[in-house]
Amino acid sequence: MSFTFSTTPTLRCGAGSIDDLETMAPGLLGKRVALVTDPGIVAAGLLERALAPLARAGIEVSVFDAVVADPPQEVVLSAVSSARAFGASGVIGFGGGSAMDVAKLVALLISGEHPIESAFGVGNARGPRLPLVLIPTTAGTGSEVTPISIVTTGEHEKKGIVSPLLIPDAAILDAALTTGLPPHVSAATGVDAMVHAIEAYTSVNANNNPISKSLAREALRLLVANIERAVAHGSDLDARQNMLIGACLAGQAFANSPVGAVHALAYPLGTRYKLPHGLTNALMLEAVMRFNMPAASSEYAELSVAAFPARVADVCAHDANRLIVDLKDLMQGLGLPSSLREVGVPAEDIESLASDAMQQTRLLVNNPRPLDLQDIENIYRAAW
């Protein structure tokens, strides 16, 4: 067996660990830090949690707080220009997946040696990049440990930049930063992380490996065990920290064993209807898993035991369909919508959505069962 496994070199975990910036930032990021975040972080009063330890360390900070969900290319370039004008020596991404994805590209593109267009795809990015620290405030994307940044490049199109250069130098997983999340955001981002684990485990990518599989199983176990508590009792630091760790493990898994059709079909929903990424993954999960069942039943049965260990003594624990049913029940219990029509997707858009999803070849090739255009239309209809 031959494979490569890469991940963020340093993880600092625990409530209050953002204060470690005071000691780690000067040597790692230098004296002028570009901090990339979004308006929600500012409005929630979280920004000061990052600025205070940096101030104590004597570091000058330039804040770019205009990141939006599914960040368009122009927002990325604006953030790069801001950091370049400031003369940044290092970059911090502070927020959800979009803020962290933009921060990755700021660190990569600030030198101006290579345009963003040349970086799209797998392995096309070129250095150098600035030192980079990522601090997630949601337990979902796992961006803090992945070599991926997603950019909206057209009206309905997302493109990925995939390169080891985008793996940050360090990440901070501080549960105290996530306690203010609304329940529906905690639910959707948590299911997003579950999808990462499931798709990493079943990926047919040549780099799927025992390490990724082990991480995916443990990620799904942690996420399923803690998501209801985290959603219902948002201030529970133990549940919140376990969700962050679960999302991180899932990120490590899919960073090395890439995701498939759930993400490919979710992307057009996000760009076209401005739906949160975690929600679109949740909406597509059941239909894609049912399509994949003929090719992934053994993997789904294994994940069922990992995710719902109380069922190990039950004969149904080894039924691959059990995982689909239990995840559906879990998502409904969390109050997430269960169909595309519930979130306003018109049935007449399905054909064009399928055409958009077919462009996500980087993802579709990893799916355990090959798909054509008609298959994708049928999956959307099943999800509708």
C-alpha positions as CSV (number, residue, x, y, z in Angstrom):
1,M,0.0,0.0,0.0
2,S,1.3,3.4,-0.9
3,F,-0.2,6.7,0.2
4,T,0.5,10.2,1.5
5,F,-0.9,11.7,4.6
6,S,-0.5,15.4,5.3
7,T,-2.0,17.6,8.0
8,T,-1.5,20.8,10.0
9,P,1.7,20.5,12.0
10,T,0.4,22.0,15.3
11,L,-3.0,21.9,16.9
12,R,-3.8,23.7,20.1
13,C,-7.0,22.5,21.7
14,G,-9.1,23.6,24.7
15,A,-11.4,26.3,25.9
16,G,-9.4,29.6,26.1
17,S,-6.6,28.3,23.9
18,I,-6.9,31.4,21.6
19,D,-4.9,33.1,24.3
20,D,-1.9,31.0,23.2
21,L,-1.6,33.5,20.3
22,E,0.3,35.8,22.7
23,T,3.2,33.4,22.8
24,M,2.9,31.6,19.5
25,A,2.2,34.5,17.1
26,P,5.4,36.6,17.4
27,G,7.8,33.8,16.4
28,L,5.4,32.3,13.8
29,L,3.6,35.2,12.3
30,G,5.9,38.2,12.8
31,K,5.0,41.7,13.9
32,R,2.4,42.6,11.3
33,V,-0.6,40.2,11.0
34,A,-3.4,40.3,8.6
35,L,-6.5,38.9,10.3
36,V,-9.2,37.7,7.9
37,T,-12.8,37.3,9.3
38,D,-16.4,38.1,8.6
39,P,-19.0,40.6,9.8
40,G,-20.7,38.0,12.0
41,I,-17.6,37.6,14.1
42,V,-17.4,41.3,14.6
43,A,-21.1,41.6,15.5
44,A,-20.9,38.7,17.9
45,G,-18.1,40.4,19.8
46,L,-15.6,37.6,19.1
47,L,-13.0,39.7,17.3
48,E,-11.6,41.1,20.5
49,R,-10.9,37.5,21.7
50,A,-8.2,37.3,18.9
51,L,-7.0,40.9,19.1
52,A,-6.3,41.0,22.8
53,P,-3.5,38.3,22.9
54,L,-2.0,39.8,19.8
55,A,-2.0,43.3,21.4
56,R,-0.3,41.8,24.5
57,A,2.4,40.4,22.2
58,G,3.0,43.8,20.6
59,I,1.7,42.7,17.2
60,E,0.2,45.2,14.8
61,V,-3.0,43.9,13.2
62,S,-4.9,44.8,10.0
63,V,-8.5,43.4,10.1
64,F,-10.3,42.4,6.9
65,D,-13.9,41.6,7.9
66,A,-15.7,41.6,4.6
67,V,-15.7,37.8,4.0
68,V,-19.1,36.4,2.9
69,A,-20.4,32.9,2.6
70,D,-19.2,31.1,-0.5
71,P,-16.7,33.9,-1.0
72,P,-16.5,35.3,-4.6
73,Q,-13.2,35.8,-6.3
74,E,-13.4,39.6,-5.9
75,V,-13.7,39.3,-2.1
76,V,-10.5,37.1,-2.1
77,L,-8.6,39.6,-4.2
78,S,-9.8,42.5,-2.0
79,A,-8.5,40.7,1.1
80,V,-5.2,40.1,-0.7
81,S,-4.9,43.7,-1.6
82,S,-5.6,44.8,1.9
83,A,-3.0,42.5,3.4
84,R,-0.4,43.5,0.8
85,A,-0.9,47.2,1.4
86,F,-0.5,46.6,5.2
87,G,2.8,44.8,4.6
88,A,1.6,41.7,6.4
89,S,4.2,39.3,7.7
90,G,1.7,36.6,8.6
91,V,-2.0,35.8,8.3
92,I,-4.7,34.6,10.7
93,G,-8.1,33.2,9.5
94,F,-10.7,33.6,12.2
95,G,-14.3,32.4,11.6
96,G,-16.1,29.7,9.7
97,G,-14.9,27.9,6.6
98,S,-15.3,30.9,4.3
99,A,-13.0,33.1,6.4
100,M,-10.4,30.4,6.7
101,D,-10.5,29.6,3.0
102,V,-10.0,33.3,2.2
103,A,-7.1,33.6,4.7
104,K,-5.4,30.6,3.0
105,L,-5.5,32.4,-0.3
106,V,-4.3,35.7,1.2
107,A,-1.3,34.0,2.5
108,L,-0.7,32.3,-0.8
109,L,-1.3,35.2,-3.2
110,I,0.1,38.2,-1.3
111,S,3.4,38.0,-3.1
112,G,1.7,38.7,-6.4
113,E,4.0,36.3,-8.2
114,H,1.1,34.1,-9.4
115,P,-2.5,35.1,-10.2
116,I,-5.4,33.3,-8.7
117,E,-6.5,31.9,-12.1
118,S,-3.3,29.9,-12.3
119,A,-3.9,28.2,-8.9
120,F,-7.3,26.7,-9.6
121,G,-7.4,22.9,-9.7
122,V,-5.2,20.3,-8.0
123,G,-1.5,20.9,-7.5
124,N,-1.4,24.2,-9.5
125,A,-0.7,26.6,-6.7
126,R,2.8,28.0,-6.3
127,G,4.6,29.6,-3.4
128,P,5.8,31.3,-1.5
129,R,3.1,31.8,1.1
130,L,3.1,33.7,4.4
131,P,3.0,32.0,7.7
132,L,-0.7,31.0,8.5
133,V,-2.8,30.2,11.6
134,L,-6.4,29.2,11.3
135,I,-9.0,29.5,14.2
136,P,-12.4,27.9,13.5
137,T,-15.5,29.3,15.2
138,T,-17.8,26.6,13.9
139,A,-17.4,22.8,14.1
140,G,-18.0,21.9,10.5
141,T,-15.7,22.6,7.6
142,G,-12.4,21.3,9.0
143,S,-10.7,23.9,6.8
144,E,-8.1,24.3,9.5
145,V,-6.5,21.0,8.5
146,T,-7.2,20.8,4.8
147,P,-5.2,21.8,1.7
148,I,-8.3,23.2,0.0
149,S,-9.9,26.6,-0.6
150,I,-13.2,27.0,-2.4
151,V,-14.0,30.2,-4.4
152,T,-17.1,31.3,-6.2
153,T,-16.0,32.3,-9.7
154,G,-19.2,32.8,-11.6
155,E,-22.9,33.2,-11.0
156,H,-23.4,29.5,-10.0
157,E,-19.9,28.0,-10.2
158,K,-17.4,27.1,-7.4
159,K,-13.8,26.3,-8.1
160,G,-11.3,24.7,-5.8
161,I,-7.6,25.4,-5.2
162,V,-6.0,22.2,-3.8
163,S,-2.4,22.3,-2.7
164,P,-0.3,21.3,0.3
165,L,0.7,25.0,0.4
166,L,-2.7,25.7,1.8
167,I,-2.3,23.6,4.9
168,P,-1.7,26.1,7.7
169,D,1.3,26.1,10.1
170,A,-1.0,25.9,13.2
171,A,-4.6,25.8,14.2
172,I,-6.4,26.6,17.4
173,L,-9.5,24.7,18.4
174,D,-11.1,26.7,21.2
175,A,-14.6,25.6,22.2
176,A,-15.3,28.9,24.0
177,L,-15.4,30.6,20.6
178,T,-18.4,28.4,19.5
179,T,-20.8,28.7,22.4
180,G,-22.7,31.6,20.8
181,L,-23.6,29.8,17.6
182,P,-27.4,29.6,17.0
183,P,-28.8,26.0,17.2
184,H,-29.5,25.8,13.5
185,V,-25.9,26.7,12.6
186,S,-24.5,24.2,15.1
187,A,-26.8,21.6,13.6
188,A,-25.9,22.3,9.9
189,T,-22.2,22.7,10.5
190,G,-22.1,19.5,12.6
191,V,-23.8,17.5,9.8
192,D,-21.4,19.0,7.3
193,A,-18.5,17.5,9.3
194,M,-20.4,14.1,9.4
195,V,-20.6,14.2,5.6
196,H,-16.9,14.8,5.4
197,A,-16.3,11.7,7.5
198,I,-18.7,9.6,5.5
199,E,-17.4,10.6,2.1
200,A,-13.8,10.3,3.2
201,Y,-14.4,6.8,4.4
202,T,-16.1,5.7,1.2
203,S,-13.9,7.6,-1.3
204,V,-12.5,5.7,-4.2
205,N,-9.6,8.1,-4.5
206,A,-6.3,6.3,-4.8
207,N,-5.1,8.0,-1.7
208,N,-7.8,6.6,0.6
209,N,-5.8,5.0,3.4
210,P,-6.0,3.4,6.8
211,I,-5.2,6.6,8.7
212,S,-8.0,8.6,7.0
213,K,-10.4,5.7,7.6
214,S,-9.6,5.6,11.3
215,L,-10.0,9.3,11.6
216,A,-13.3,9.3,9.8
217,R,-14.7,6.6,12.0
218,E,-13.7,8.4,15.2
219,A,-14.9,11.7,13.8
220,L,-18.3,10.3,13.1
221,R,-18.5,8.7,16.6
222,L,-17.6,12.0,18.3
223,L,-20.0,14.1,16.1
224,V,-23.0,11.8,16.5
225,A,-22.4,11.5,20.3
226,N,-22.2,15.2,20.9
227,I,-24.3,17.1,18.3
228,E,-27.6,16.9,20.1
229,R,-26.1,18.2,23.3
230,A,-24.2,21.0,21.5
231,V,-27.3,22.1,19.7
232,A,-29.6,22.0,22.7
233,H,-27.1,23.3,25.2
234,G,-24.8,25.6,23.4
235,S,-22.8,26.6,26.4
236,D,-21.7,22.9,27.1
237,L,-18.0,23.3,26.6
238,D,-17.3,19.5,26.6
239,A,-19.8,18.9,23.8
240,R,-18.5,21.9,21.9
241,Q,-14.9,20.8,22.2
242,N,-15.8,17.3,21.1
243,M,-17.6,18.7,18.1
244,L,-14.5,20.8,17.2
245,I,-12.3,17.8,17.5
246,G,-14.7,15.7,15.5
247,A,-14.8,18.2,12.7
248,C,-11.0,18.5,12.7
249,L,-10.6,14.7,12.5
250,A,-13.1,14.6,9.6
251,G,-11.2,17.4,8.0
252,Q,-7.9,15.4,8.3
253,A,-9.7,12.4,6.8
254,F,-11.1,14.1,3.7
255,A,-8.0,16.3,3.2
256,N,-6.2,13.0,2.3
257,S,-9.1,10.9,1.0
258,P,-11.3,13.4,-0.9
259,V,-15.1,13.8,-0.8
260,G,-17.5,12.9,-3.6
261,A,-21.0,13.3,-4.9
262,V,-22.7,14.8,-1.8
263,H,-20.4,17.8,-2.1
264,A,-20.6,17.9,-5.9
265,L,-24.4,18.2,-5.8
266,A,-24.4,20.5,-2.8
267,Y,-22.2,23.2,-4.4
268,P,-24.8,24.3,-7.0
269,L,-27.4,24.6,-4.3
270,G,-25.2,26.9,-2.3
271,T,-24.2,29.2,-5.1
272,R,-27.6,29.4,-6.8
273,Y,-29.8,29.8,-3.7
274,K,-27.4,31.2,-1.2
275,L,-28.0,28.2,1.2
276,P,-25.3,27.5,3.8
277,H,-22.9,24.8,2.8
278,G,-23.6,22.5,5.8
279,L,-27.3,22.6,5.1
280,T,-26.9,21.8,1.4
281,N,-24.7,18.8,2.3
282,A,-27.4,17.7,4.8
283,L,-30.1,18.0,2.1
284,M,-28.2,15.8,-0.3
285,L,-26.8,13.2,2.0
286,E,-29.6,10.6,2.1
287,A,-30.3,10.6,-1.6
288,V,-26.6,10.2,-2.5
289,M,-26.1,7.5,0.1
290,R,-29.0,5.5,-1.3
291,F,-27.6,5.9,-4.8
292,N,-24.2,4.7,-3.6
293,M,-25.6,1.7,-1.6
294,P,-24.7,-0.9,-4.2
295,A,-21.1,0.1,-4.1
296,A,-20.6,1.2,-0.5
297,S,-22.8,-1.1,1.6
298,S,-20.0,-2.6,3.5
299,E,-18.5,0.7,4.4
300,Y,-21.8,2.1,5.5
301,A,-22.4,-0.9,7.7
302,E,-18.9,-0.3,9.3
303,L,-19.7,3.4,9.9
304,S,-23.1,2.4,11.4
305,V,-21.3,0.5,14.1
306,A,-18.9,3.4,14.7
307,A,-21.5,6.1,14.7
308,F,-24.1,4.3,16.8
309,P,-22.2,1.9,19.0
310,A,-25.2,1.1,21.2
311,R,-26.5,-0.9,18.2
312,V,-23.5,-3.2,18.1
313,A,-25.6,-6.0,19.9
314,D,-28.4,-5.4,17.4
315,V,-28.5,-7.5,14.3
316,C,-29.4,-4.4,12.4
317,A,-26.1,-2.8,13.3
318,H,-24.5,-4.4,10.3
319,D,-27.3,-3.3,8.0
320,A,-25.9,-0.6,5.8
321,N,-29.4,0.9,5.5
322,R,-29.4,1.4,9.2
323,L,-26.8,4.2,9.0
324,I,-29.0,6.1,6.5
325,V,-32.1,5.8,8.6
326,D,-30.4,6.7,11.8
327,L,-28.7,9.8,10.3
328,K,-32.0,10.9,8.8
329,D,-33.7,10.6,12.2
330,L,-30.9,12.5,13.8
331,M,-31.1,15.4,11.3
332,Q,-34.9,15.6,11.7
333,G,-34.5,15.6,15.5
334,L,-32.1,18.6,15.1
335,G,-34.7,20.5,13.2
336,L,-33.0,20.5,9.8
337,P,-35.1,20.6,6.6
338,S,-35.3,17.2,4.9
339,S,-36.1,18.2,1.3
340,L,-35.1,20.6,-1.3
341,R,-38.7,21.9,-1.7
342,E,-38.6,22.9,2.0
343,V,-35.8,25.4,1.3
344,G,-37.4,26.8,-1.9
345,V,-35.6,24.9,-4.6
346,P,-38.0,24.8,-7.6
347,A,-38.4,21.4,-9.2
348,E,-38.0,22.9,-12.7
349,D,-34.4,23.9,-11.8
350,I,-33.3,20.3,-11.4
351,E,-32.0,19.8,-14.9
352,S,-29.8,22.9,-14.7
353,L,-28.6,22.0,-11.2
354,A,-27.6,18.7,-12.6
355,S,-25.6,20.3,-15.4
356,D,-23.8,22.5,-12.9
357,A,-23.0,19.5,-10.7
358,M,-21.6,17.6,-13.6
359,Q,-18.8,20.3,-13.7
360,Q,-17.6,19.2,-10.3
361,T,-15.4,16.5,-11.8
362,R,-12.7,16.9,-9.1
363,L,-15.2,15.6,-6.7
364,L,-17.3,13.2,-8.7
365,V,-14.3,11.0,-9.5
366,N,-14.1,10.1,-5.8
367,N,-17.6,8.9,-5.5
368,P,-17.9,5.1,-4.9
369,R,-20.4,4.7,-7.7
370,P,-20.0,6.5,-11.0
371,L,-22.6,9.1,-12.0
372,D,-23.9,10.4,-15.3
373,L,-26.2,13.4,-15.9
374,Q,-29.3,11.3,-15.6
375,D,-28.1,9.8,-12.3
376,I,-27.6,13.3,-10.9
377,E,-31.0,14.5,-12.0
378,N,-32.6,11.4,-10.4
379,I,-30.7,12.1,-7.1
380,Y,-31.9,15.7,-7.0
381,R,-35.5,14.5,-7.7
382,A,-35.2,12.0,-4.8
383,A,-34.0,14.8,-2.5
384,W,-36.7,17.2,-3.7
